[in-house]
Amino acid sequence: MYDFSAFTHPATWISLLTLTFMEIVLGIDNIIFISIIVNRLAKERQARGRTIGLLLALLFRIGLLLSISWIVSLRTPLFTINIPSFVSNFGVTGRDLILLAGGLFLMYKSTTEIHTKLQGDEEEEGGSGAGASMMSVILQIIVIDIVFSFDSILTAVGLVDNVLVMIAAVIFAMGIMLAFSGIIANFVNNNPTIKMLALSFLIMIGFMLVMEAAHKEVEKGYLYFAMAFSLTVEVLNLRLRKKSKSKPVHLRDSQYD
């Protein structure tokens, strides 16, 4: 059923490496979301929550890869809406509905998380996730995993034709993300400004999904560049604050005083 002989060709391995890299890049926002959500769990359960979340993402992506024909059918309009600003009727597809629901959920969840951080509700409730249940966290991860997996698989289908190569790339990428998820989660959770920046990124990604649902394609390169630039600036700020704590900065007296 599947052509394993394709792995004997160098071009297949190049495609595999390229797709693995793309899956890792597309999966960073998923790791950030999972890290922030599982932070509501008790500390000893957070690593388990992250692992379950990423394994669910892996299962969703493999499942979608094995049903590519269904994914293609999601691009077929389910119904049309007559919008005066459009030249023709606006055809609403299954993909549009999934992206719209996921984008709105991501924007809502990120906004409420920012509100919680600013109001200090977490501290009043007793710290990091003492009142959250594993089931509620897993349900939220499942919802967003479906959206992120859907976006990831659409990219894979556009780059590679062989399903086995896609599955191998997804497994390799997920293994790498599992290995580094703890480091990323600790970095985000231990730096409040980075955490706020990550939540702002998730709002941007949610808005991008809503725009794509409205058939307004947003160049992801611009978004990732803005994220990378903002993160670089914040990392420099963190280093500066750390340095200033260990060695106070003294301003020079004006020569005119």
C-alpha positions as CSV (number, residue, x, y, z in Angstrom):
1,M,0.0,0.0,0.0
2,Y,2.9,2.4,0.9
3,D,6.1,2.8,-1.1
4,F,9.0,2.1,1.2
5,S,11.4,2.1,-1.7
6,A,11.2,5.9,-1.8
7,F,13.6,6.0,1.2
8,T,16.4,4.7,-1.1
9,H,16.5,8.0,-3.0
10,P,18.5,11.0,-1.6
11,A,15.7,13.4,-2.6
12,T,13.4,11.6,-0.2
13,W,15.8,12.2,2.7
14,I,16.1,15.9,1.8
15,S,12.4,16.2,1.8
16,L,12.2,14.4,5.1
17,L,14.7,16.8,6.7
18,T,13.0,19.9,5.2
19,L,9.6,18.7,6.4
20,T,10.9,17.8,9.9
21,F,12.3,21.3,10.2
22,M,9.0,22.8,9.1
23,E,7.0,20.7,11.5
24,I,9.3,21.9,14.4
25,V,8.8,25.5,13.4
26,L,5.0,25.1,13.1
27,G,5.0,23.2,16.4
28,I,6.6,25.9,18.5
29,D,3.3,27.7,19.0
30,N,1.8,24.4,20.1
31,I,4.5,23.9,22.7
32,I,4.1,27.4,24.0
33,F,0.3,27.0,24.4
34,I,0.7,23.6,26.1
35,S,3.4,25.0,28.4
36,I,1.1,27.8,29.5
37,I,-2.0,25.6,29.9
38,V,-0.2,22.9,31.9
39,N,1.2,25.5,34.2
40,R,-2.2,25.5,35.9
41,L,-1.6,22.0,37.0
42,A,0.3,21.1,40.2
43,K,4.0,21.3,39.7
44,E,4.6,17.5,39.9
45,R,2.0,16.9,37.2
46,Q,3.1,19.5,34.6
47,A,5.7,17.3,32.9
48,R,3.1,14.5,32.5
49,G,0.6,17.1,31.1
50,R,3.1,18.3,28.5
51,T,3.9,14.8,27.4
52,I,0.3,13.8,27.1
53,G,-0.4,17.0,25.1
54,L,2.4,16.4,22.6
55,L,1.6,12.7,22.2
56,L,-2.0,13.7,21.5
57,A,-0.7,16.1,18.9
58,L,1.3,13.3,17.3
59,L,-1.7,11.0,17.2
60,F,-3.9,13.7,15.6
61,R,-1.3,14.5,12.9
62,I,-0.7,10.8,12.0
63,G,-4.5,10.3,11.9
64,L,-4.9,13.2,9.6
65,L,-2.1,12.1,7.4
66,L,-3.9,8.7,7.0
67,S,-7.0,10.5,5.9
68,I,-5.6,12.9,3.3
69,S,-8.7,12.5,1.1
70,W,-10.8,13.8,3.9
71,I,-8.5,16.8,4.4
72,V,-8.8,17.6,0.7
73,S,-12.6,17.4,0.9
74,L,-12.6,20.0,3.6
75,R,-11.6,22.5,0.9
76,T,-15.0,21.9,-0.8
77,P,-17.6,24.6,0.1
78,L,-20.3,23.4,2.4
79,F,-22.5,26.4,1.9
80,T,-22.2,29.9,0.4
81,I,-22.9,33.3,1.9
82,N,-23.7,36.4,-0.2
83,I,-21.4,39.2,1.0
84,P,-21.7,42.5,-0.9
85,S,-18.0,43.3,-0.5
86,F,-17.1,40.1,-2.4
87,V,-17.3,39.8,-6.1
88,S,-18.8,36.4,-5.9
89,N,-20.6,34.4,-3.1
90,F,-18.3,33.5,-0.2
91,G,-18.0,29.7,0.0
92,V,-17.6,28.4,3.6
93,T,-15.6,25.2,3.8
94,G,-15.0,22.7,6.6
95,R,-11.4,24.1,6.8
96,D,-12.8,27.6,7.3
97,L,-15.0,26.5,10.2
98,I,-12.1,24.6,11.9
99,L,-9.7,27.6,11.5
100,L,-12.4,30.1,12.7
101,A,-13.2,28.0,15.8
102,G,-9.6,27.4,16.6
103,G,-8.6,31.0,16.1
104,L,-11.4,32.4,18.3
105,F,-10.6,29.8,21.0
106,L,-6.9,30.7,20.9
107,M,-7.6,34.4,21.1
108,Y,-10.1,33.9,23.9
109,K,-7.9,31.6,25.9
110,S,-4.8,33.8,25.5
111,T,-6.8,37.0,26.5
112,T,-8.2,35.3,29.6
113,E,-4.7,34.1,30.6
114,I,-3.3,37.6,30.2
115,H,-6.2,38.9,32.4
116,T,-5.4,36.3,35.0
117,K,-1.7,37.2,35.1
118,L,-2.5,41.0,35.4
119,Q,-5.1,40.5,38.1
120,G,-2.9,38.1,40.0
121,D,-5.7,35.5,40.3
122,E,-3.2,32.6,40.1
123,E,-1.4,33.8,43.2
124,E,-4.7,34.2,45.1
125,E,-5.7,30.7,44.2
126,G,-2.6,29.3,45.7
127,G,0.0,29.4,43.0
128,S,0.8,27.5,39.9
129,G,-2.3,25.6,38.8
130,A,-3.3,24.2,42.2
131,G,-7.0,24.3,41.2
132,A,-6.8,22.9,37.7
133,S,-7.7,19.3,36.8
134,M,-5.8,17.2,34.4
135,M,-9.0,16.5,32.4
136,S,-9.8,20.2,31.8
137,V,-6.2,20.8,30.7
138,I,-6.2,17.8,28.4
139,L,-9.5,18.9,26.8
140,Q,-8.1,22.4,26.1
141,I,-5.0,20.8,24.6
142,I,-7.1,18.5,22.4
143,V,-9.0,21.5,21.0
144,I,-6.0,23.4,20.1
145,D,-4.1,20.3,18.9
146,I,-6.7,19.7,16.3
147,V,-6.3,23.2,14.9
148,F,-2.5,23.2,15.0
149,S,-2.3,19.6,13.6
150,F,-4.6,20.6,10.8
151,D,-2.4,23.5,9.8
152,S,0.7,21.4,10.1
153,I,-0.7,18.6,7.9
154,L,-1.8,21.1,5.2
155,T,1.8,22.3,5.0
156,A,3.1,18.7,4.8
157,V,0.7,17.8,2.0
158,G,1.9,20.8,0.1
159,L,5.5,19.9,0.4
160,V,5.6,16.1,0.0
161,D,3.5,13.5,-1.8
162,N,4.6,10.4,0.1
163,V,2.5,9.7,3.2
164,L,5.3,7.7,4.8
165,V,7.7,10.6,4.5
166,M,5.1,12.8,6.2
167,I,4.6,10.4,9.0
168,A,8.3,10.0,9.6
169,A,8.8,13.8,9.6
170,V,6.0,14.2,12.1
171,I,7.4,11.5,14.4
172,F,11.0,13.0,14.3
173,A,9.8,16.5,14.9
174,M,7.6,15.4,17.8
175,G,10.5,13.5,19.3
176,I,12.6,16.6,19.2
177,M,9.8,18.8,20.7
178,L,9.3,16.3,23.5
179,A,13.0,16.4,24.3
180,F,13.0,20.2,24.5
181,S,9.5,20.9,25.8
182,G,10.6,21.0,29.4
183,I,13.4,23.5,28.7
184,I,11.0,25.7,26.8
185,A,8.3,25.5,29.4
186,N,10.7,26.3,32.3
187,F,12.1,29.3,30.4
188,V,8.6,30.7,29.6
189,N,7.2,30.1,33.1
190,N,10.3,31.4,34.9
191,N,10.2,34.7,33.0
192,P,6.9,36.6,33.4
193,T,7.7,39.0,30.5
194,I,8.5,36.1,28.2
195,K,5.2,34.5,29.2
196,M,3.3,37.7,28.4
197,L,5.1,37.9,25.1
198,A,4.2,34.3,24.3
199,L,0.5,34.9,25.1
200,S,0.6,38.0,22.8
201,F,2.1,35.8,20.1
202,L,-0.8,33.3,20.5
203,I,-3.3,36.1,20.1
204,M,-1.6,37.0,16.8
205,I,-1.7,33.4,15.7
206,G,-5.4,33.2,16.6
207,F,-6.1,36.3,14.6
208,M,-4.1,34.9,11.7
209,L,-6.3,31.7,11.8
210,V,-9.4,33.8,11.7
211,M,-8.1,35.8,8.7
212,E,-7.4,32.6,6.9
213,A,-10.9,31.4,7.6
214,A,-12.1,34.5,5.9
215,H,-9.9,33.6,2.9
216,K,-7.5,36.4,3.6
217,E,-4.1,34.7,3.4
218,V,-1.5,36.1,5.8
219,E,2.2,35.6,5.0
220,K,3.5,33.6,7.9
221,G,7.0,34.8,7.4
222,Y,6.1,38.3,8.5
223,L,4.5,36.9,11.7
224,Y,7.4,34.6,12.5
225,F,9.9,37.5,11.9
226,A,8.0,39.8,14.3
227,M,7.9,37.0,16.9
228,A,11.7,36.3,16.5
229,F,12.5,40.0,16.6
230,S,10.4,40.6,19.7
231,L,11.9,37.5,21.4
232,T,15.4,38.6,20.6
233,V,14.8,42.1,22.1
234,E,13.3,40.6,25.3
235,V,16.2,38.1,25.7
236,L,18.6,41.0,25.5
237,N,16.5,42.8,28.2
238,L,16.6,39.8,30.4
239,R,20.4,39.6,30.1
240,L,20.6,43.4,30.9
241,R,18.4,43.1,34.0
242,K,20.4,40.1,35.2
243,K,23.7,41.9,34.7
244,S,22.4,45.1,36.4
245,K,21.3,43.1,39.5
246,S,24.8,41.6,39.9
247,K,26.6,44.8,39.1
248,P,24.7,48.1,39.5
249,V,25.0,50.6,36.7
250,H,26.2,54.0,37.8
251,L,25.4,57.0,35.6
252,R,28.2,59.5,35.0
253,D,27.8,63.0,36.6
254,S,27.3,65.8,34.2
255,Q,30.4,67.9,33.7
256,Y,28.2,71.0,33.9
257,D,27.0,70.2,37.5
